[in-house]
Amino acid sequence: MSMSAARGGTERLVVIGGDAAGMSAASQARRLRGPDELEIVAFERGHFTSYSACGIPYWVGGEVGERDRLIARTPEEHRARGIDLRLRTEVVGIDVPGQRVRARDVDSGAESWTPYDKLVIATGARPVRPDLPGVDAPGVHGVQTLDDGQALLDTLARTRGRRAVVVGAGYIGVEMAEAMINRGFEVTVVNRGKEPMSTLDPDMGRMVHRAMEGLGITMVNDAEVTKLLTGEDGRVRAVATEDAEYPADLVILGIGVRPETALARSAGLPLGAHGGLLTDLAMRVRGHENIWAGGDCVEVLNLVSGQEQYVPLGTHANKHGQVVGTNVGGGYATFPGVVGTAVSKVCDLEIARTGLREKDARRVGLRFETVTVESTSRAGYYPGASPMTVKMLAERRTGRLLGVQIVGREGAAKRVDIAAVALTAQMTVEQMTALDLGYAPPFSPVWDPVLVAARKATAKVRAAVAAHPPTPSR
């Protein structure tokens, strides 16, 4: 007898993880199936559910005034919709053959088994925390959850000194550098890469570097942190590299995240090269009919490179949850993949990218041409026009768009969406030049900067083909 039959025909869905993917899946499944058909139990080890982790730097920096504004749906709202949500409860084991999970109450330590008919794994990501002396000292913070953000704000309220060191210069690193500038700190960013924002090519990262220094941020690139030094009170007092020490009253780790898949690994579920769970197009874990996964714990297909990639972003997590919830609820939906679009900012500098960088294209064996153009966000004569740099990659023979990176001021970042759509549609740069985009002097030049880049890329592709025409087949 199945477990659902033992409960009078009601199936049980168990969800591990109560943020974007997990609770989107639970909510969507509930829309499709009522409580008499589907019982839903969700486990979350933290204090909060359905919140915007992407908003934490802006809450810490003061642009978002209250923590609760980042919460899309409270635990009480989920429970009112018939979801048995258990906070401060961590799943510590998955028994795949027995179709059950073992959960531990974080506060009491009590453990118990819960059977499932269908399982959703949405365990998210964990921040990279290097194994360095002093990394666990008071005053050292990661920024991944609302609990982390609250702990950081509590430290800010107690810290008398005004020197902050941010370790890492990816999205979280640059956003937290901005947050600390807004809080009146002197900020140093220590970055192991040659330039900040390794998701950009180094030439575009150099522009971010210059802009950050222009904001008063001290950039230390090509530097590996060797240890965190502490004072007599045990609190962090400096960040050390092989060459120097940087005084710190506060240290923020922004080194990135890895998929939180230790639980899945222990259960023998399939993981990819980046450590994320592998799923099919319906977000079902490969080889398992009744287990789904979504969010920052999975790998996704990059539609441009054709390879699996780890891209932990809230946009994907919410889409995964919708797809999983639809399928668990008896409908049908798929998640075809991503093109790798992301935007960020540091103060008034906007940063955007989609598709492949040069090294990504080389890694998958693509030959390409690149162009970089300088333009403006509006017609040059219109007040408020600001400079913008667009870099574009196109496949050498075919002219297929491969990637776009944009760095500029107001109005720059969201232009990357034009390229994201073009990549998804597998357009060539020549086809892009004919796109009928909105134009008026307050919004763009008569030739949008992305289309200027597409025109230049088209000319470069044609020149490359003319220089090396294809050999005619016999």
C-alpha positions, -999 to +999 in steps of 0.1 A: +000+000+000+014+035-009+016+062+017-010+082-001-034+053+000-027+049+037-039+085+041-071+080+023-058+091-011-042+123+000-006+126-013+021+143+008+045+168-007+076+175+014+096+207+005+131+212+019+139+249+020+115+278+026+128+305+003+122+314-034+122+280-051+108+260-023+078+282-014+071+291-050+068+254-057+046+248-026+024+278-034+019+268-071+012+232-061-014+244-036-031+265-063-035+234-085-045+209-057-065+215-026-056+202+009-078+171+006-057+160-025-023+172-015-008+177+020+022+200+019+049+200+046+078+225+042+109+226+063+130+257+068+160+259+091+160+297+094+135+322+109+121+335+076+105+324+043+100+338+008+123+367+011+145+386-013+181+377-005+191+400-035+177+429-015+199+423+016+228+447+005+202+475+000+187+469+034+221+469+051+230+500+032+199+518+042+181+522+009+155+497+021+144+508+055+129+477+071+137+440+069+101+430+065+099+449+032+121+421+018+096+394+028+072+385+000+050+361+021+052+355+058+051+320+074+016+329+087+004+336+052+018+303+039+001+284+068-032+302+061-031+287+026-028+251+039+010+247+039+024+230+071+055+252+073+080+242+101+105+269+108+138+263+126+137+228+114+166+214+094+164+183+073+194+162+081+188+131+060+169+118+029+159+081+027+152+078-010+142+041-010+120+046+020+106+079+007+111+098+040+132+127+053+147+131+088+143+165+103+159+181+134+144+209+155+172+234+155+164+247+191+157+214+209+177+189+188+148+165+186+147+144+154+119+127+136+111+110+102+084+124+078+073+103+049+067+118+014+050+108-019+067+137-037+099+156-026+111+190-036+148+199-028+153+237-026+183+239-002+198+269-019+235+279-017+260+284+011+285+313+011+321+304+004+338+307+038+376+302+034+394+280+059+416+309+072+428+318+107+404+343+123+376+337+098+351+329+126+361+359+148+334+384+159+331+412+133+334+388+103+302+384+084+288+365+054+256+379+037+233+351+025+202+351+046+180+376+064+195+362+097+230+371+083+218+406+074+203+412+108+235+400+125+255+424+103+233+453+112+236+445+149+274+446+145+272+479+127+252+494+156+280+482+180+311+491+159+328+523+169+354+522+142+346+531+106+369+508+085+353+480+065+371+454+044+352+435+018+368+402+007+357+394-029+346+417-058+317+398-074+281+409-072+278+406-034+313+422-029+306+453-049+271+457-036+283+454+000+311+479-007+284+503-018+263+495+014+293+503+036+301+535+017+264+545+023+269+537+060+299+561+062+327+535+063+361+537+047+360+507+024+387+485+011+379+456-013+404+428-014+400+407-046+419+377-058+411+385-095+430+409-117+399+431-119+365+433-100+335+415-114+349+383-128+316+377-146+328+404-170+358+403-193+389+420-177+387+451-200+351+458-188+361+449-152+388+476-154+361+502-159+343+490-128+376+492-109+382+528-119+347+538-110+349+522-076+381+540-069+364+572-080+338+566-053+365+565-026+368+527-024+403+513-021+407+484-046+433+457-039+433+433-069+453+402-075+456+396-038+449+364-018+438+368+018+460+346+040+445+353+075+423+376+095+440+391+125+423+396+158+428+420+187+431+413+224+393+413+226+391+385+201+374+407+175+387+411+139+412+440+135+428+435+101+428+414+069+462+401+058+475+392+024+510+380+016+521+416+010+501+438+034+477+442+062+444+462+059+430+475+092+394+465+097+367+471+123+344+450+102+350+423+075+324+412+050+329+380+030+316+383-006+336+355-022+305+338-038+284+308-030+283+271-038+253+248-041+241+235-007+239+198-018+256+179+010+222+164+018+216+154-018+251+139-021+246+118+010+213+105-005+231+095-037+213+120-059+231+130-092+253+161-090+270+180-118+306+193-123+298+224-102+283+204-074+247+213-082+218+188-086+211+177-121+175+178-133+156+173-165+136+200-183+107+195-159+131+202-130+128+165-119+160+151-104+175+129-131+167+092-125+140+099-098+103+101-107+091+117-075+119+141-066+123+176-080+148+203-073+151+241-080+169+273-071+205+278-060+211+241-054+208+231-091+228+234-123+211+248-154+216+246-191+233+276-207+215+280-240+244+298-257+272+274-247+251+242-246+267+233-213+255+229-177+263+260-156+258+271-120+239+304-119+225+312-085+200+340-091+166+348-076+150+351-110+158+315-118+148+302-084+113+317-087+109+303-122+121+269-111+096+270-082+067+277-106+078+249-129+082+224-101+049+234-084+031+230-117+045+196-123+040+184-087+004+198-089-004+176-119+002+202-147+030+204-171+058+230-174+095+231-183+125+253-177+145+253-209+177+270-196+193+304-192+215+328-213+233+341-182+219+376-177+227+396-146+228+432-136+242+450-106+253+485-095+278+502-073+265+536-063+256+552-097+276+528-118+255+502-136+269+468-146+253+443-169+261+411-188+245+383-207+257+353-227+294+343-229+326+361-220+356+357-242+370+329-220+336+311-220+335+312-258+371+299-260+364+271-235+336+257-257+356+260-289+337+290-304+355+314-328+344+349-323+348+386-331+345+413-304+336+450-307+335+477-280+316+509-285+312+541-265+278+558-266+253+576-244+221+567-226+201+594-243+205+617-273+238+635-268+221+669-268+194+659-242+200+669-206+213+640-184+229+620-212+256+598-197+284+577-212+280+540-217+303+513-230+289+482-247+310+452-256+296+425-279+308+391-290+296+374-322+304+340-337+330+345-365+314+327-395+277+329-386+274+362-369+253+347-342+253+368-311+273+352-282+274+378-255+270+414-244+285+434-215+275+470-205+290+494-180+276+529-176+254+552-156+217+556-154+199+538-181+227+514-190+221+481-172+186+472-183+196+476-220+212+442-216+176+427-218+176+435-256+206+412-259+191+386-236+161+383-259+183+382-290+204+354-274+173+334-265+160+337-301+195+328-315+196+360-335+226+371-355+241+406-350+229+415-384+193+406-375+197+427-344+204+458-364+168+457-377+152+455-343+124+481-339+134+495-305+117+525-288+133+558-295+129+594-283+157+617-272+150+614-234+154+576-237+182+568-262+202+581-292+185+575-326+207+544-328+205+526-294+240+517-280+233+480-283+224+484-320+255+505-326+275+475-312+255+452-334+263+472-365+300+472-357+299+435-350+281+429-383+308+447-402+336+428-384+320+394-391+316+403-428+352+414-430+363+381-413+343+361-438+357+381-468+392+375-455+386+338-451+358+327-473+343+292-467+359+265-489+332+254-514+322+217-510+327+195-540 
